[in-house]
Amino acid sequence: MDEARESPTGEITRRRFLMGAGGFALVAAVGGAFILPGKMLVMADAEGFLLVDLKKCQGCGSCKMACALAHWGVASYTLSRVQIQQDSFQNWPNDVFMAVCRQCKDAPCVQVCPVSANRPDPKNGNVRIIDTHRCIGCRQCIEACPYTPKRLQWDPMSRKAQKCDLCRDTPYLGEKGGPGGTQACVKVCPVGAFKFSREMPDQKVEDSYQVNLRGPAWAKLGMSVE
């Protein structure tokens, strides 16, 4: 039996990828990423980013439910690509932390994917996506994410990795998603704690994705609007 053949589902096995990739000096990987001599992966910058105001976030979970509903048609915290952590030992508003994918400039999760399932999508602003048809469930992308919590998640049902795609692939959203459309979390947040931006935050500063979205009403709560 030919072990280099595609699986019955059409997915590319890691073995086939490794056998086929060995003879190339210059390989166009997939989409907006290219493998140069010396195995250096170069990728186009993403053109969309989610920014958050942690002081506005109430930890209600609306964004998580909307994320899962838009992608899977199921209200599930587990399937959400937005993560909210709450520290019971901290006082409001410092008790909540919201973790969103940073759409990194030189995304480590893209760098390590052995089958180019994790890649920029040039048709949707080079958003870093995971092609579930290619994903072999090796979890290398999750392990490579340098942030805590990891910005990628493991889906135990499909046994694939998943990450924020800015609602590019949202069959249950009911409208166009992606950088040029709607992001479910931005749309449903009751306090407007999310903002979509086309300007890349400073990649060297960890909290550069945290912004002040507070209006004058928040000053009455003693929260600066500057």
HUTAVEN-V892552 format. One record per residue. N is the residue number from 1. D_FIRST is the distance of its C-alpha to the first C-alpha in Angstrom with 2 decimals. Layout:
n:N d_first:D_FIRST
n:N d_first:D_FIRST
This chain:
n:1 d_first:0.00
n:2 d_first:3.82
n:3 d_first:6.09
n:4 d_first:8.94
n:5 d_first:8.75
n:6 d_first:11.76
n:7 d_first:12.07
n:8 d_first:13.29
n:9 d_first:16.78
n:10 d_first:16.51
n:11 d_first:17.03
n:12 d_first:15.95
n:13 d_first:14.49
n:14 d_first:16.51
n:15 d_first:13.73
n:16 d_first:13.17
n:17 d_first:16.96
n:18 d_first:17.63
n:19 d_first:15.38
n:20 d_first:16.99
n:21 d_first:20.48
n:22 d_first:21.22
n:23 d_first:22.55
n:24 d_first:25.18
n:25 d_first:28.85
n:26 d_first:30.04
n:27 d_first:27.76
n:28 d_first:29.00
n:29 d_first:27.24
n:30 d_first:27.92
n:31 d_first:31.33
n:32 d_first:34.24
n:33 d_first:32.51
n:34 d_first:31.84
n:35 d_first:30.40
n:36 d_first:32.88
n:37 d_first:32.71
n:38 d_first:32.91
n:39 d_first:30.55
n:40 d_first:33.55
n:41 d_first:32.82
n:42 d_first:35.67
n:43 d_first:36.08
n:44 d_first:38.77
n:45 d_first:41.31
n:46 d_first:41.15
n:47 d_first:44.00
n:48 d_first:44.58
n:49 d_first:45.50
n:50 d_first:46.75
n:51 d_first:49.99
n:52 d_first:51.65
n:53 d_first:55.13
n:54 d_first:54.75
n:55 d_first:58.44
n:56 d_first:58.16
n:57 d_first:55.05
n:58 d_first:56.18
n:59 d_first:52.87
n:60 d_first:52.96
n:61 d_first:49.20
n:62 d_first:49.68
n:63 d_first:47.36
n:64 d_first:44.60
n:65 d_first:44.93
n:66 d_first:45.07
n:67 d_first:41.97
n:68 d_first:39.86
n:69 d_first:41.44
n:70 d_first:40.83
n:71 d_first:37.13
n:72 d_first:36.17
n:73 d_first:39.14
n:74 d_first:39.79
n:75 d_first:42.71
n:76 d_first:41.08
n:77 d_first:42.07
n:78 d_first:38.62
n:79 d_first:36.95
n:80 d_first:39.62
n:81 d_first:38.92
n:82 d_first:42.56
n:83 d_first:43.59
n:84 d_first:47.13
n:85 d_first:48.39
n:86 d_first:51.84
n:87 d_first:53.85
n:88 d_first:56.41
n:89 d_first:58.47
n:90 d_first:59.15
n:91 d_first:61.77
n:92 d_first:61.20
n:93 d_first:60.12
n:94 d_first:58.37
n:95 d_first:56.43
n:96 d_first:53.60
n:97 d_first:50.76
n:98 d_first:48.40
n:99 d_first:45.11
n:100 d_first:43.52
n:101 d_first:40.81
n:102 d_first:42.53
n:103 d_first:40.23
n:104 d_first:40.53
n:105 d_first:41.22
n:106 d_first:38.61
n:107 d_first:36.56
n:108 d_first:34.85
n:109 d_first:32.41
n:110 d_first:31.24
n:111 d_first:31.19
n:112 d_first:28.70
n:113 d_first:26.12
n:114 d_first:22.81
n:115 d_first:21.50
n:116 d_first:24.91
n:117 d_first:25.17
n:118 d_first:28.65
n:119 d_first:30.56
n:120 d_first:33.85
n:121 d_first:34.19
n:122 d_first:36.37
n:123 d_first:37.12
n:124 d_first:38.76
n:125 d_first:40.74
n:126 d_first:37.88
n:127 d_first:37.77
n:128 d_first:35.09
n:129 d_first:32.64
n:130 d_first:29.35
n:131 d_first:26.87
n:132 d_first:25.43
n:133 d_first:22.54
n:134 d_first:21.41
n:135 d_first:22.63
n:136 d_first:20.15
n:137 d_first:23.02
n:138 d_first:23.31
n:139 d_first:27.13
n:140 d_first:27.78
n:141 d_first:30.00
n:142 d_first:32.10
n:143 d_first:32.61
n:144 d_first:33.57
n:145 d_first:36.31
n:146 d_first:39.53
n:147 d_first:41.70
n:148 d_first:42.79
n:149 d_first:41.85
n:150 d_first:38.48
n:151 d_first:38.50
n:152 d_first:34.95
n:153 d_first:34.11
n:154 d_first:31.23
n:155 d_first:30.70
n:156 d_first:29.79
n:157 d_first:29.10
n:158 d_first:26.42
n:159 d_first:25.47
n:160 d_first:26.02
n:161 d_first:28.77
n:162 d_first:31.68
n:163 d_first:34.78
n:164 d_first:37.82
n:165 d_first:37.21
n:166 d_first:40.92
n:167 d_first:40.05
n:168 d_first:37.96
n:169 d_first:35.51
n:170 d_first:37.91
n:171 d_first:37.50
n:172 d_first:40.29
n:173 d_first:42.80
n:174 d_first:44.46
n:175 d_first:45.15
n:176 d_first:43.64
n:177 d_first:42.47
n:178 d_first:41.47
n:179 d_first:43.89
n:180 d_first:45.75
n:181 d_first:46.03
n:182 d_first:46.63
n:183 d_first:45.42
n:184 d_first:45.75
n:185 d_first:47.10
n:186 d_first:49.74
n:187 d_first:50.80
n:188 d_first:51.29
n:189 d_first:52.75
n:190 d_first:56.25
n:191 d_first:57.85
n:192 d_first:56.12
n:193 d_first:54.50
n:194 d_first:51.68
n:195 d_first:51.98
n:196 d_first:49.51
n:197 d_first:50.09
n:198 d_first:48.77
n:199 d_first:50.28
n:200 d_first:48.09
n:201 d_first:49.76
n:202 d_first:50.39
n:203 d_first:47.10
n:204 d_first:49.03
n:205 d_first:51.02
n:206 d_first:49.28
n:207 d_first:51.77
n:208 d_first:51.90
n:209 d_first:50.08
n:210 d_first:53.02
n:211 d_first:55.86
n:212 d_first:59.19
n:213 d_first:59.09
n:214 d_first:62.27
n:215 d_first:65.15
n:216 d_first:68.86
n:217 d_first:68.52
n:218 d_first:66.54
n:219 d_first:69.51
n:220 d_first:71.42
n:221 d_first:68.98
n:222 d_first:69.76
n:223 d_first:66.47
n:224 d_first:66.97
n:225 d_first:66.05
n:226 d_first:66.32
